[in-house]
Amino acid sequence: MNASSFRRAVFDQAGSASFDVAIVGGGINGACLYHHLCSAGYRVLLVDKGDFASGTSQASAMMIWGGLLYLSTLDVATVLRLSASRNRLVREMPDSVQRLKFRYISARQGGRNLSFVHFVLYLYWILGFCRSERPHHERSFSEASLFKAGGLQDSLTYEEAGVAISDSRFVLGWILPNQNSHNIPINHCELVGGVYDESEGMWRLDLKDRLCRDEFSVRARFMVNAAGAWTDSLNARFNMETPFRHVLAKGVFIGLRRSPELQIPVIVDGGRYSDCLSLIPWGPISLWGPTETTVNDPSSGFAVNPEDIRFLLSQLNRHRVRTANAGDIVSLRCGVRPLVVERSFSGSGPTLQISRHHRSWRDSRLPWISVYGGKLTSCVSLARKVLEVIMKEVKPSLPAPEEACSVELEQTTFAGLSDRVPSASWCMQNELCWSLDDYLRRRTNISQWIPRGGLGEKDENLTQLKEIANVFSNGDSARADHALHAYRQKIRTGFDSVLATV
Ligand SMILES: Cc1cc2nc3c(=O)[nH]c(=O)nc-3n(C[C@H](O)[C@H](O)[C@H](O)COP(=O)(O)OP(=O)(O)OC[C@H]3O[C@@H](n4cnc5c(N)ncnc54)[C@H](O)[C@@H]3O)c2cc1C
């Protein structure tokens, strides 16, 4: 069956069913909630207007933090909560979340006092129930050779956790095992409208397939808006009022070729010149960032500007022995943090002070829940909270969740990568993967690890990308050419042109 007939069959199935819950938004919040509802026996529909994890959940630092930042405001309750969430993910999902050692280095000039930071890290360790390795002082370490002698002090190491493979894969891990005759995840499918039918006690939701351009409707008893940075605009479209809203903070990382000396993530405290920035090893690259700047609407927040890159390079070159320039950048990574505030919030300063808490709000009139804020780290506690609200109002309609059957992974090689990756045809058949971008960005890390979105510095991987495009076009060469052309155009505008003006 080809992609369009598969999708049409799914739309027919979804259109004739009546769901207990429909979730809009397949980022980490929607995905984790989807898993929890399916496991509790609910019949659930999950839709995303792009690919799953194509919003902010593909652009994070991929860290599972215990909330160290909150110690600066003595918010001990949040540290306890986040540390418990981190420890639970490490314990219950050892294949997806792994313990990770971090190195903190502070600037000599104006940086924080190392003994004080050591004390804070020790307190953090205790608040994390002493489950991790005890923080300690290290004078000699492999990453030291990357930084200018004299500029930075000794290091302190402490333990957090991080997701394995990527944040997109972490999101997909909650969704893909829950595809069956009752529970339907559909990507590239946008919620464009809908009404609540009081007499029937059901939402009728209008969906638009962005790949085949079809439109269809589904029915659901309960609706959850987990649209991340788009939550407020979706609520406005349905006339939903909430006591919360989002402040949007854009975050950019640049991906640079990784030096072998970089073995663990390094947090560089820039002292009086800047906030902390991180150099995070990730496969063959290292991520440097992130920035944090306020944006007014999501669309402007998902594009990297030359100023973002200039800022990150200048901060890196203050510390690094070897000067980096735009030509050293392998990939760019950009997302919009949806930060929850009270609707009356009027602050306009730096968003770093805004809490990264999550909130959910059940509308008083209609069965509609809006999800605000949140992090990868707190996805389970948010999902459990929303599940609790739904359980009070809707009974699960399925006797027991269907067992997921595992299919043997088919792997292949990609030029320039030492590790094998899942093949494009396997991803299409098993992982709802429909395009070059879905495959290169979220089913594999190719577009982040190989220069210019996987094309290579001089388009040397064009033939391999054409073969992959052919898979998604079912061998229709003209369609594959068109898809490849569109992908190259995206790389020219979103990468080449941006770097050319740095
Ligand atoms: C630079 C950066 C670094 C970060 N680092 C970390 C970290 O290390 N650890 C951590 O825990 N958190 C981190 N975060 C925060 C974390 O990534 C986000 O809080 C989280 O990914 C937000 O998830 P979400 O599901 O709310 O939103 P998203 O991932 O944006 O998902 C929302 C989805 O809704 C879909 N959607 C919107 N409107 C519609 C519609 N009408 N119909 C259908 N679908 C729709 C979108 O396509 C999107 O996929 C970081 C964030 C940034 C920006």
The ligand as an ORCA input file, in Angstrom:
! r2SCAN-3c Opt
* xyz 0 1
  C      16.668     25.571     22.874
  C      15.808     24.747     23.796
  C      16.393     23.837     24.668
  C      15.596     23.063     25.507
  N      16.188     22.125     26.294
  C      15.436     21.333     27.090
  C      16.047     20.293     27.849
  O      17.240     20.061     27.765
  N      15.254     19.539     28.648
  C      13.888     19.746     28.740
  O      13.244     19.039     29.503
  N      13.276     20.719     28.021
  C      14.023     21.497     27.182
  N      13.424     22.462     26.416
  C      11.990     22.652     26.527
  C      11.221     21.620     25.716
  O      11.877     21.326     24.507
  C       9.828     22.147     25.412
  O       9.225     22.618     26.581
  C       8.945     21.044     24.838
  O       9.576     20.433     23.730
  C       7.595     21.614     24.405
  O       6.822     20.515     23.992
  P       5.332     20.714     23.523
  O       4.770     19.368     23.295
  O       4.602     21.607     24.476
  O       5.435     21.581     22.166
  P       5.924     21.169     20.707
  O       7.010     20.208     20.707
  O       6.161     22.443     19.955
  O       4.644     20.431     20.114
  C       3.462     21.119     19.751
  C       2.953     20.479     18.466
  O       1.642     20.966     18.176
  C       1.486     20.944     16.784
  N       0.338     21.803     16.425
  C       0.205     23.129     16.658
  N      -0.986     23.568     16.182
  C      -1.619     22.497     15.646
  C      -2.881     22.315     14.979
  N      -3.748     23.321     14.777
  N      -3.213     21.075     14.519
  C      -2.345     20.025     14.699
  N      -1.148     20.151     15.313
  C      -0.785     21.368     15.797
  C       2.838     21.447     16.271
  O       3.074     21.077     14.930
  C       3.818     20.816     17.253
  O       4.428     19.635     16.756
  C      14.183     23.236     25.524
  C      13.587     24.147     24.644
  C      14.395     24.891     23.769
  C      13.738     25.851     22.809
*
